[in-house]
Amino acid sequence: MQDLNWQKSSFSGDGSNCVYVAAAPTGTVHLRESDDPDTVLTTTAPGLRALISGLKERERNDA
């Protein structure tokens, strides 16, 4: 995988379990967790939006 500019998600806070995000010039978005940085989830911006939207909807329904 090409060198990516990983950024800590603003939702990770100060804890030790952090999510990192990197955007590639190809238009893909990469996600990894601090506990297992060699495992990378690759998606597109619309795919990430759909994931976040679905998680927020689930959170609202569980409240």
N, C-alpha and C positions, 0 to 999 in steps of 0.2 A: 504494500500500500504506500502511496506517495506520502511525503511529509505533510502532515496536516497541522493547522494552527488550532490546537485544542483550547477550548474556553470552558471554565467551570460554569455550570448552569446557575443562574441567580436564585433558583428555587432550592439549591442544595444547602444553603445556609453555611454555618460554620462546622457542621458535623463531619465525621470521618467517612460517611457513605455519600460520595458525591457523584453526580452525573456530569460528564463532559461532552461537549458538542463541538463538531468541526464541520465546516462547509467546504466542499471541494469545488474546484473550477468546473468540473463536469456537471455540476448542479445537484450532486448527491449530498446528503446530510448524514453524518456519522455520529453515533452515540456510543459511549462506553461508561462503565462504572469504575470508580477508583479501586474497588476491591479486586477487579479482574480486568485490567487495562488491555490485555491481549484479545479479549472478546469484544468485537465491534459490530454493532447493528448498523446497517446501511439502508437508507430510505431516500425518499425525495421530500422536498418541502411540503407538497400537498399531502403526502403520506404521514409526515410528522404532525401536520395540522390536524388531520383526521384522528390520529392517535390521541393527541392532547384533548381534542374536542370530545372524543368518546370517554376518556378518563374523567373529564370534568362532568359530563352528563351522568356517568355512573356515580360519582361522588354526590351530586345533587340528589339522585334517586335514593342513595343510601342514607341520606341525612334525615 
